Amino acid sequence: MFGLLVGFGSLLSSRVGNPIPLIILVIAGAYAGWLLGVIVFGAVRGGNDKTAP
C-alpha cells in the first residue's frame, strides 16, 4: 500500500513539477500502513475476553 502510494505520488510529482503530491501521498501511505497494522494486530491478539465474572 505504502509503495503504491509513493509510486503514484512520484509519477504525479514528475508530471506536475511540484513535490507536494508526493509528500501528501507519502503521509497518506504511512497512515494507511499504520491503520492496517493496528487492525491486523487487534485481530491476531483477539478481543477482550474477560472470563472472570
N, C-alpha and C positions, 0 to 999 in steps of 0.2 A: 504494500500500500504506500509506504513512505517513498520507495524508489520510483513508483509510478507517478506520484505527485511531483517529485523533484524533476523527473524527466520531462513531464508535461510543462512544468514551470520553466525549465531550461529552454525548451523549444519555444515557448511563448515569449520568453525574455529575449531570445535571439531575433525573433520576428519584430518585437516592439522596440527593442533597443533600450529597455528600462529594466533594472533588476528587481523592481517592486513585485511583479507577479511571481518571480522565483522565491522571494522572501515569504510572501503570503502563503504560497503552496508548501514551502518547507515547514512553516509553522502549522498549517493545517494537517500535513502528513505526520508530524510529530505528535500532534494532539490525537489524531485517529489511531496511531500506533499505541499511544498510552491508553486510550479508551479500550481498545481491543485487548490489551494486556490485562487491564482491570477486569474485564468481562471474563476472559479465559481463566484468570487466577481465581475469581469468585466461583466459577463453575467447577474447577478442579478441587478447590478447597471444600466445597459443599456449602449448604445453607446453615443457618443457625439451628442446629439440632439440640434442643435442650431436653435431656432425658429426665432431669430432676423435676420433681413436682413443684 
